[in-house]
Amino acid sequence: MIEQLAIYAQIIIAIGVVMVVWQLEKAGRLLKMMSQFLAEAVEEHDKV
């Protein structure tokens, strides 16, 4: 019984870790896009 709960807990933790990594990857892509957007905005502002 306890062994089964431990196995389920490991599966849940593994899924949680995968979800955290996935969210960090999405956040990294978003930050990269925002940085690129801001760099372009600054470039356009400097031209004017």
Secondary structure, 3 states (H helix, E strand, C coil): CHHHHHHHHHHHHHHHHHHHHHHHHHHHHHHHHHHHHHHHHHHHHHHC
